[in-house]
């Protein structure tokens, strides 16, 4: 067992030997009673479709390009 100190800001440094074993820079903290457990986790960043704005604009035109919903076409047809 190794004793870790808490800084005045509430920070704890994880020793290098523990970080090397976990092979990650992210940990999940869990508290059970008076015990704190740190579990190494892997965070994956998933790319979403919101980055491509042109793709979104094309989808918007597909939605509005519907002759069945064209009430203005019917309104102005007789005039």
Steps between C-alpha positions, in 0.01 A plus 500: 500500500617850419392815687388789278476859616215733414597852387329810645293507177378143562722339236666161528791391281480142375851351516669434166522125560119484538443719193732280293310188604164650404618634158243780510469857618139473614359344814150452639465571872258302715433551869373218720474596864843634593675334204584677174566275201663627178442291189687567176268570208544555128320798346412479132395805300227423247465725195145614435326625185462854639850591382388493136266798466452451125360153572242655734393761244446229238279309742297817565429545129388138471248563775356819345498374140162326528225596251228348719575756771514794257196697619627821342509337158130417528421848629675685218401254224164664424625860510 
